[in-house]
């Protein structure tokens, strides 16, 4: 499968992404600095995180949260650069909820 969908949880990517946002992620896509990516958390590979690929660091990527003060946030400041094998893909689209109108209840 080339694409997958991911639901954002937590506040680490505010204001760019909000809890409850749904994303389309292209698996195995080329990553460039500034891209939003989904990666496996190094200490818990079953758990995925959404972060900004800040820069390439040796053999891995430095991933950062937009909101460094978010409760429970984890990024490369905590675990260092992430190996390419842990990168799931690049975010290509936020498709829900639609902005500009009321949120469904």
C-alpha positions, 0 to 999 in steps of 0.5 A: 500500500503506497498511502495510509491514513493517520489520526493526530493525537496530542498537541506537539504539532500545534498550531500546524496540526491539531488533535483529531486531524486526519492525514494522508501519508505517502509511504516510503516517500522521499523526505526533505528538510521541512517536510511533515513525516510519520516515524516510529518512536525509537523506544517504542516502534509500535507507536508512530509520531508525526514530526517535522523533518528538520535536517539530515543528521549523519545516517538519520533525520532530526525530527522536531515538534512544532510545540516544544511545550506540549505535554508528553511531546517526544522528538529528536531532542529526547532520542536523537536522530531517527534512522531512515528505517523508522521513517514511515512516510511523508504527510501529503494531505490533511483531509479532516476536519475541513477548516473554515466551518464548524467542526462536526460533533 
